[in-house]
Amino acid sequence: MSFTMTADEYQDHVDSYDGICLACGEIKFGDCEPDAEEYECDACGEHAVRGIENALIAGDIEFIEE
């Protein structure tokens, strides 16, 4: 699953320690280390949440213009 966001949105997620569920696409707000892998998703229950910085490194996030 690929995600798009602006650079400002990305920075807000970094500052808040958010993650992204690769299974359902939901954002896990807070309490997610930048290098997280396989954290449990609050929305779908899968262990597919990746830290926001890891998601960028892995190519799961694409920046769009504001």
C-alpha positions as CSV (number, residue, x, y, z in Angstrom):
1,M,0.0,0.0,0.0
2,S,1.3,3.4,-0.9
3,F,0.5,6.7,0.9
4,T,0.6,10.3,-0.3
5,M,1.0,13.3,1.9
6,T,2.6,16.7,1.9
7,A,6.0,17.4,3.5
8,D,4.2,19.4,6.2
9,E,1.8,16.5,7.0
10,Y,4.7,14.1,7.1
11,Q,6.6,16.4,9.6
12,D,3.5,16.6,11.8
13,H,3.3,12.8,11.9
14,V,7.0,12.6,12.7
15,D,6.6,15.1,15.5
16,S,3.6,13.2,16.9
17,Y,5.3,9.7,16.7
18,D,2.6,8.4,14.4
19,G,2.6,5.3,12.3
20,I,0.8,3.9,9.3
21,C,-1.0,0.6,9.0
22,L,0.1,-1.1,5.8
23,A,-3.0,-3.4,5.9
24,C,-5.8,-0.9,6.2
25,G,-4.2,2.5,5.6
26,E,-5.2,4.0,9.0
27,I,-2.8,6.3,10.8
28,K,-1.9,5.2,14.3
29,F,-1.7,8.5,16.2
30,G,1.1,8.7,18.8
31,D,3.0,6.0,20.7
32,C,4.7,4.7,17.6
33,E,8.5,4.7,17.4
34,P,10.0,6.0,14.1
35,D,11.5,2.6,13.4
36,A,8.4,0.6,14.4
37,E,7.6,-2.6,12.5
38,E,4.5,-4.8,13.0
39,Y,2.8,-2.8,15.7
40,E,-0.8,-3.6,16.2
41,C,-3.3,-1.4,14.4
42,D,-6.1,0.0,16.5
43,A,-8.5,0.0,13.6
44,C,-8.1,-3.4,12.0
45,G,-6.2,-5.4,14.6
46,E,-3.4,-6.5,12.2
47,H,0.2,-6.3,13.2
48,A,1.0,-4.1,10.2
49,V,1.8,-0.6,11.6
50,R,5.1,0.8,10.5
51,G,6.7,3.9,12.0
52,I,6.3,7.0,9.9
53,E,10.0,7.4,9.3
54,N,10.4,3.7,8.4
55,A,7.5,4.0,6.0
56,L,9.3,6.8,4.2
57,I,12.6,4.9,4.0
58,A,10.8,1.8,2.8
59,G,9.1,3.8,0.0
60,D,5.6,3.6,1.4
61,I,5.1,7.4,1.4
62,E,5.2,9.7,-1.6
63,F,5.2,13.4,-1.2
64,I,2.7,15.6,-3.0
65,E,2.7,19.3,-3.5
66,E,0.6,21.4,-1.2
